[in-house]
Amino acid sequence: MASFEPEALMACLDTTILIDLVGRASPRKRQAVRKIKQLADEGQTLATTRFNMAELYVGLARSNHPEADDKVIATLLRDFEILEFTDAAARVFGSITGFLQQIGRPAGDMDVLIAATVLLHGHTLVTRNAKHFQHIPQLIVEQY
């Protein structure tokens, strides 16, 4: 696989932290808020991917309060740069998927799409589910 260099100090937020941020008061929400404050204190720009947005919208489709939750999601996403999936990211996706299949550790397509996008941009992925990404080479993952 090609080597990826960070463009700038940037953290890409996985769906888990986004869900925890929009959730009701809980220990997970407090952890997520602490992590966001830490990243901001470090001067990191916050981003997410279109795929993470799509996963939030799946939750919205299942919500008992879709109008209110839609407003919360829109407000949350307004503060983040959105990383797009490009032709180059598609090639990285193919490379990662082929590698994971070769070593007998396939991962879910959505997780690999997110990882490919994050890798291409050279950012760190912030997630509560680091094990979903553990076999993806060169991906820097921070668990909160």
Secondary structure, DSSP 8 states (H G I E B T S, - for coil): ------SSSEEEE-HHHHHHHHS-SSHHHHHHHHHHHHHHHTT-EEEEEHHHHHHHHHHHHT-SSHHHHHHHHHHHHTTSEEE---HHHHHHHHHHHHHHHHTT----HHHHHHHHHHHHHT-EEEES-GGGGTTSTT-EEEE-
